[in-house]
Amino acid sequence: MIEMSYIMPLFLLLFVLIIHAVFYYHDKAVIYGAAGETAAVGAQNERKKDGGNDLEGFFRERVKGKLIYLRDAEVSIVKTSDEVTVSASAHRGMLRADACQKARIVRPEQKIRRMRWIM
């Protein structure tokens, strides 16, 4: 009985630490996925010359209500002529999850037109 009074708090501590780790990695996966989707949508919008979508709003919609442990999700979107870069992060206390996803802006129609012009 006395041994169990020493061992049970250790088991409970281990259980709580495992639950926190699972929640952290879940939130990290959500942030990576939302950043990747935002980068892909941004690259498609740039290709179509459709600047109507709010990419930051799109990211916030993707993470809304899905983060379990981390809070304060922040996003930074940089568009260049070749790619869209989405940097996202969320934190809670000392824990922090960062994600950086890039999507290239491909323009296959321009390449096809150049090939037809050469032929």
C-alpha positions as protocol buffer text, in pm:
chain_id: "A"
residue {
  index: 1
  type: MET
  ca { x: 0 y: 0 z: 0 }
}
residue {
  index: 2
  type: ILE
  ca { x: 279 y: 244 z: 83 }
}
residue {
  index: 3
  type: GLU
  ca { x: 464 y: 165 z: -238 }
}
residue {
  index: 4
  type: MET
  ca { x: 153 y: 242 z: -440 }
}
residue {
  index: 5
  type: SER
  ca { x: 121 y: 583 z: -274 }
}
residue {
  index: 6
  type: TYR
  ca { x: 466 y: 666 z: -417 }
}
residue {
  index: 7
  type: ILE
  ca { x: 413 y: 508 z: -759 }
}
residue {
  index: 8
  type: MET
  ca { x: 60 y: 632 z: -843 }
}
residue {
  index: 9
  type: PRO
  ca { x: 154 y: 1004 z: -860 }
}
residue {
  index: 10
  type: LEU
  ca { x: 436 y: 913 z: -1098 }
}
residue {
  index: 11
  type: PHE
  ca { x: 197 y: 721 z: -1323 }
}
residue {
  index: 12
  type: LEU
  ca { x: -50 y: 1009 z: -1318 }
}
residue {
  index: 13
  type: LEU
  ca { x: 227 y: 1259 z: -1400 }
}
residue {
  index: 14
  type: LEU
  ca { x: 343 y: 1041 z: -1688 }
}
residue {
  index: 15
  type: PHE
  ca { x: -15 y: 1014 z: -1816 }
}
residue {
  index: 16
  type: VAL
  ca { x: -66 y: 1394 z: -1805 }
}
residue {
  index: 17
  type: LEU
  ca { x: 266 y: 1454 z: -1983 }
}
residue {
  index: 18
  type: ILE
  ca { x: 172 y: 1210 z: -2259 }
}
residue {
  index: 19
  type: ILE
  ca { x: -165 y: 1381 z: -2307 }
}
residue {
  index: 20
  type: HIS
  ca { x: 4 y: 1723 z: -2331 }
}
residue {
  index: 21
  type: ALA
  ca { x: 253 y: 1590 z: -2586 }
}
residue {
  index: 22
  type: VAL
  ca { x: -26 y: 1442 z: -2799 }
}
residue {
  index: 23
  type: PHE
  ca { x: -219 y: 1772 z: -2792 }
}
residue {
  index: 24
  type: TYR
  ca { x: 98 y: 1966 z: -2887 }
}
residue {
  index: 25
  type: TYR
  ca { x: 176 y: 1744 z: -3187 }
}
residue {
  index: 26
  type: HIS
  ca { x: -189 y: 1752 z: -3295 }
}
residue {
  index: 27
  type: ASP
  ca { x: -185 y: 2133 z: -3299 }
}
residue {
  index: 28
  type: LYS
  ca { x: 149 y: 2133 z: -3479 }
}
residue {
  index: 29
  type: ALA
  ca { x: 3 y: 1911 z: -3753 }
}
residue {
  index: 30
  type: VAL
  ca { x: -302 y: 2140 z: -3783 }
}
residue {
  index: 31
  type: ILE
  ca { x: -78 y: 2446 z: -3823 }
}
residue {
  index: 32
  type: TYR
  ca { x: 140 y: 2274 z: -4087 }
}
residue {
  index: 33
  type: GLY
  ca { x: -166 y: 2161 z: -4280 }
}
residue {
  index: 34
  type: ALA
  ca { x: -334 y: 2502 z: -4269 }
}
residue {
  index: 35
  type: ALA
  ca { x: -12 y: 2675 z: -4379 }
}
residue {
  index: 36
  type: GLY
  ca { x: 28 y: 2431 z: -4669 }
}
residue {
  index: 37
  type: GLU
  ca { x: -331 y: 2479 z: -4783 }
}
residue {
  index: 38
  type: THR
  ca { x: -298 y: 2856 z: -4759 }
}
residue {
  index: 39
  type: ALA
  ca { x: 21 y: 2851 z: -4967 }
}
residue {
  index: 40
  type: ALA
  ca { x: -142 y: 2632 z: -5232 }
}
residue {
  index: 41
  type: VAL
  ca { x: -452 y: 2853 z: -5253 }
}
residue {
  index: 42
  type: GLY
  ca { x: -233 y: 3164 z: -5271 }
}
residue {
  index: 43
  type: ALA
  ca { x: -30 y: 3017 z: -5558 }
}
residue {
  index: 44
  type: GLN
  ca { x: -349 y: 2925 z: -5746 }
}
residue {
  index: 45
  type: ASN
  ca { x: -491 y: 3274 z: -5695 }
}
residue {
  index: 46
  type: GLU
  ca { x: -171 y: 3436 z: -5823 }
}
residue {
  index: 47
  type: ARG
  ca { x: -173 y: 3213 z: -6128 }
}
residue {
  index: 48
  type: LYS
  ca { x: -531 y: 3302 z: -6206 }
}
residue {
  index: 49
  type: LYS
  ca { x: -463 y: 3669 z: -6127 }
}
residue {
  index: 50
  type: ASP
  ca { x: -748 y: 3651 z: -5878 }
}
residue {
  index: 51
  type: GLY
  ca { x: -638 y: 3862 z: -5583 }
}
residue {
  index: 52
  type: GLY
  ca { x: -985 y: 3855 z: -5424 }
}
residue {
  index: 53
  type: ASN
  ca { x: -913 y: 3594 z: -5157 }
}
residue {
  index: 54
  type: ASP
  ca { x: -791 y: 3701 z: -4816 }
}
residue {
  index: 55
  type: LEU
  ca { x: -521 y: 3444 z: -4744 }
}
residue {
  index: 56
  type: GLU
  ca { x: -482 y: 3541 z: -4380 }
}
residue {
  index: 57
  type: GLY
  ca { x: -856 y: 3496 z: -4330 }
}
residue {
  index: 58
  type: PHE
  ca { x: -835 y: 3162 z: -4512 }
}
residue {
  index: 59
  type: PHE
  ca { x: -562 y: 3046 z: -4269 }
}
residue {
  index: 60
  type: ARG
  ca { x: -759 y: 3163 z: -3966 }
}
residue {
  index: 61
  type: GLU
  ca { x: -1065 y: 2978 z: -4094 }
}
residue {
  index: 62
  type: ARG
  ca { x: -860 y: 2658 z: -4126 }
}
residue {
  index: 63
  type: VAL
  ca { x: -730 y: 2669 z: -3767 }
}
residue {
  index: 64
  type: LYS
  ca { x: -1046 y: 2808 z: -3606 }
}
residue {
  index: 65
  type: GLY
  ca { x: -1169 y: 2568 z: -3341 }
}
residue {
  index: 66
  type: LYS
  ca { x: -911 y: 2301 z: -3423 }
}
residue {
  index: 67
  type: LEU
  ca { x: -626 y: 2398 z: -3191 }
}
residue {
  index: 68
  type: ILE
  ca { x: -651 y: 2211 z: -2863 }
}
residue {
  index: 69
  type: TYR
  ca { x: -346 y: 2317 z: -2665 }
}
residue {
  index: 70
  type: LEU
  ca { x: -174 y: 2608 z: -2841 }
}
residue {
  index: 71
  type: ARG
  ca { x: -321 y: 2956 z: -2868 }
}
residue {
  index: 72
  type: ASP
  ca { x: -252 y: 3284 z: -3045 }
}
residue {
  index: 73
  type: ALA
  ca { x: -198 y: 3157 z: -3399 }
}
residue {
  index: 74
  type: GLU
  ca { x: -10 y: 3413 z: -3608 }
}
residue {
  index: 75
  type: VAL
  ca { x: 46 y: 3407 z: -3982 }
}
residue {
  index: 76
  type: SER
  ca { x: 271 y: 3594 z: -4222 }
}
residue {
  index: 77
  type: ILE
  ca { x: 227 y: 3564 z: -4599 }
}
residue {
  index: 78
  type: VAL
  ca { x: 491 y: 3675 z: -4850 }
}
residue {
  index: 79
  type: LYS
  ca { x: 419 y: 3671 z: -5223 }
}
residue {
  index: 80
  type: THR
  ca { x: 692 y: 3692 z: -5483 }
}
residue {
  index: 81
  type: SER
  ca { x: 675 y: 3644 z: -5858 }
}
residue {
  index: 82
  type: ASP
  ca { x: 778 y: 3277 z: -5824 }
}
residue {
  index: 83
  type: GLU
  ca { x: 627 y: 3153 z: -5497 }
}
residue {
  index: 84
  type: VAL
  ca { x: 399 y: 3213 z: -5202 }
}
residue {
  index: 85
  type: THR
  ca { x: 551 y: 3164 z: -4856 }
}
residue {
  index: 86
  type: VAL
  ca { x: 330 y: 3117 z: -4551 }
}
residue {
  index: 87
  type: SER
  ca { x: 495 y: 3135 z: -4207 }
}
residue {
  index: 88
  type: ALA
  ca { x: 267 y: 3043 z: -3919 }
}
residue {
  index: 89
  type: SER
  ca { x: 321 y: 3000 z: -3548 }
}
residue {
  index: 90
  type: ALA
  ca { x: 125 y: 2938 z: -3233 }
}
residue {
  index: 91
  type: HIS
  ca { x: 238 y: 2932 z: -2874 }
}
residue {
  index: 92
  type: ARG
  ca { x: 132 y: 2871 z: -2520 }
}
residue {
  index: 93
  type: GLY
  ca { x: 373 y: 2954 z: -2246 }
}
residue {
  index: 94
  type: MET
  ca { x: 715 y: 2820 z: -2339 }
}
residue {
  index: 95
  type: LEU
  ca { x: 582 y: 2578 z: -2603 }
}
residue {
  index: 96
  type: ARG
  ca { x: 587 y: 2707 z: -2959 }
}
residue {
  index: 97
  type: ALA
  ca { x: 506 y: 2550 z: -3294 }
}
residue {
  index: 98
  type: ASP
  ca { x: 633 y: 2715 z: -3613 }
}
residue {
  index: 99
  type: ALA
  ca { x: 555 y: 2620 z: -3971 }
}
residue {
  index: 100
  type: CYS
  ca { x: 685 y: 2755 z: -4299 }
}
residue {
  index: 101
  type: GLN
  ca { x: 525 y: 2628 z: -4619 }
}
residue {
  index: 102
  type: LYS
  ca { x: 599 y: 2738 z: -4975 }
}
residue {
  index: 103
  type: ALA
  ca { x: 412 y: 2687 z: -5298 }
}
residue {
  index: 104
  type: ARG
  ca { x: 555 y: 2771 z: -5638 }
}
residue {
  index: 105
  type: ILE
  ca { x: 347 y: 2970 z: -5880 }
}
residue {
  index: 106
  type: VAL
  ca { x: 351 y: 2762 z: -6194 }
}
residue {
  index: 107
  type: ARG
  ca { x: 238 y: 2900 z: -6525 }
}
residue {
  index: 108
  type: PRO
  ca { x: 215 y: 2607 z: -6767 }
}
residue {
  index: 109
  type: GLU
  ca { x: 14 y: 2804 z: -7020 }
}
residue {
  index: 110
  type: GLN
  ca { x: 310 y: 3039 z: -7079 }
}
residue {
  index: 111
  type: LYS
  ca { x: 544 y: 2746 z: -7136 }
}
residue {
  index: 112
  type: ILE
  ca { x: 299 y: 2587 z: -7381 }
}
residue {
  index: 113
  type: ARG
  ca { x: 266 y: 2915 z: -7571 }
}
residue {
  index: 114
  type: ARG
  ca { x: 645 y: 2946 z: -7595 }
}
residue {
  index: 115
  type: MET
  ca { x: 670 y: 2588 z: -7722 }
}
residue {
  index: 116
  type: ARG
  ca { x: 406 y: 2654 z: -7990 }
}
residue {
  index: 117
  type: TRP
  ca { x: 582 y: 2974 z: -8092 }
}
residue {
  index: 118
  type: ILE
  ca { x: 911 y: 2785 z: -8141 }
}
residue {
  index: 119
  type: MET
  ca { x: 749 y: 2512 z: -8353 }
}
